[in-house]
């Protein structure tokens, strides 16, 4: 998968994670980052590898069996 594909996949995970939260700040607290970072991801920025992995783990915990794609 190319970089653009990874960005799209992370964006979709964040969008799904936001469905169960009222605020970007809530998701940020759940993965140990800031609301501003979540906002940047929602606008197309690539997170750090570590943050991307934390988002992926949280997504998998909350969405067992649900595909990102």
C-alpha positions in Angstrom: 0.0 0.0 0.0 1.3 3.4 -0.9 1.4 6.5 1.5 -1.9 7.8 0.2 -3.5 4.5 0.9 -2.3 4.5 4.5 -3.6 8.1 5.0 -7.0 7.1 3.7 -7.1 3.9 5.9 -6.1 5.9 9.0 -8.7 8.6 8.2 -11.4 6.0 7.9 -10.4 4.5 11.2 -10.5 7.9 12.9 -13.9 8.6 11.4 -15.3 5.3 12.7 -13.8 5.9 16.1 -15.4 9.4 16.2 -18.8 7.9 15.6 -18.8 6.7 19.3 -17.4 10.0 20.7 -18.8 13.5 21.0 -15.6 15.4 20.6 -12.2 15.0 19.0 -10.7 15.7 22.4 -12.3 12.4 23.7 -10.6 10.4 21.0 -7.3 12.3 21.6 -7.4 11.4 25.3 -8.1 7.7 24.4 -5.0 7.5 22.3 -2.7 9.8 24.1 -2.5 12.8 21.8 -4.1 16.2 21.4 -7.3 17.3 19.8 -5.3 19.4 17.3 -3.5 16.2 16.2 -6.8 14.4 15.6 -8.1 17.4 13.7 -5.0 17.4 11.5 -5.5 13.7 10.8 -9.1 14.3 9.8 -7.8 16.9 7.4 -5.3 14.5 5.7 -2.2 14.7 7.8 -0.2 11.5 8.4 0.2 10.7 12.1 3.4 9.4 13.6 3.9 5.6 13.4 3.3 5.2 17.2 0.1 7.2 17.1 -1.1 5.3 14.0 -0.5 2.0 15.8 -2.5 3.3 18.9 -5.3 4.3 16.6 -5.2 0.9 14.9 -5.3 -1.0 18.2 -8.2 1.1 19.6 -10.1 0.6 16.3 -9.5 -3.2 16.4 -10.7 -3.3 20.1 -13.9 -1.4 19.3 -14.6 -2.9 15.9 -13.8 -6.6 16.0 -14.7 -8.0 12.7 -15.5 -4.7 11.0 -13.3 -3.8 8.0 -11.9 -0.3 7.5 -12.3 -0.6 3.8 
